[in-house]
Amino acid sequence: MALEIEMATYNKELPRLLSQTGKHVLIIEDRVIDTYVGYDAALKRGYMEAGIGKPFLVKKIAKEDIQFFTRNITSASVVYTQ
């Protein structure tokens, strides 16, 4: 699984990070780099720190991890409108 170390770091640091709920955290390997008001700022700093070849995590700090899912999809169709 990708970003296992970064997700483990996020979960370990979450109690401390909750004081900044709603911000975005940048994590590289097992290090919390910083928190940012916007996703774009965190992403930019991630590329500056890690480059394009090293994984990093930018995640919105939240008490509960929001999961998006769908179910019972058996087929998909595309509708084009003009």
N, C-alpha and C positions, 0 to 999 in steps of 0.2 A: 504494500500500500504506500502511496506517495505521501510525503509529509508526516510520517508517523512520529518522528522526533519533535517536530514543530507542534503537532496537535497535543502530544503528551506534555510539552512545555506549557502550552496554553491552558490545559486542564489543571496542571499543577499550580500555575500562577493566577488562575481565575479568582480565587478569593481576594487577592491583592488588587487585581485589575478591576474588580466590580465597582470600585470607587470612581472609575472613569467609564461607566456604562454608557454606551452609545458612540463612543470613540472607536477608532480602528487601531489595532495593535499590530506591530511588525515584529515577527519572530524569525530569526535565522538560527537553524539548528536548535540548540538548547538555550539561546539567549533572547531575552526580550530587548529589542533595540529601543523602541519608544512607542508612544501612542500619539495619534493624530486625529484631528477633528474630521478630516475628509479621507475617503478611500484613496483618491488620486495622490494625495501627498504621501501617504504611507507606501503606495505602490512605487512612486518615483524614488523614494528613499531606499526601498528594497532593491531596486535595480542598481542604484548607486553603490550600495553596500555589497550586494551579492553578485552583481553582473547578470548576464543572461544564462549562464551555464549552471548556476547553483540554485537549488530550490529555496524558497522562503514563503512564509505565510503572512497574509494580511487578512485579519478577521475582525469583524465588528464585535465589540465586547458586549455580551448579553448574559443575563442571569441564566436563561434557559436557551439551549441551542435549538434554533428553529429548523425544523426539517420540512422540506418541500417534497411532496410525493403525489402520485396519482395512482389510480387503480382501475382495474377492469377495462383496460384499453385493449381492444382486439384488432383495431385497424385505425389508420389515420388517413385523412384526405386533406387536400389543399384546395381552397377556394380563391380564385383570382377575381378581383373586382377592378373596374376602371373608374 
